Amino acid sequence: MTRVVNVHEAKTQLSRLLAQVEAGEDVVIARRGEPVARLVACKPPGKRQPDVLKGTIAVPDSFFDPLPEEELAAWEGR
């Protein structure tokens, strides 16, 4: 179920709205009846796995070569 609230209510009831979003409810914030934004729950980041790509990516030695002068100038805004 999607709940639509106006900006004033969203400002005064933000903590309650966040709790509802965390519980799985959709919340849309509207200005003068027109939807403007949607509050959505954020997924927690997944657990990092070191070396998950080890052995699948090869970086050539040329990767560490100095950049050509024109490319270096572009990076430095010259």
Secondary structure, DSSP 8 states (H G I E B T S, - for coil): -EEEEEHHHHHHSHHHHHHHHHTT-EEEEEETTEEEEEE----------TTTTTTT----GGGGS---HHHHHHHTT-
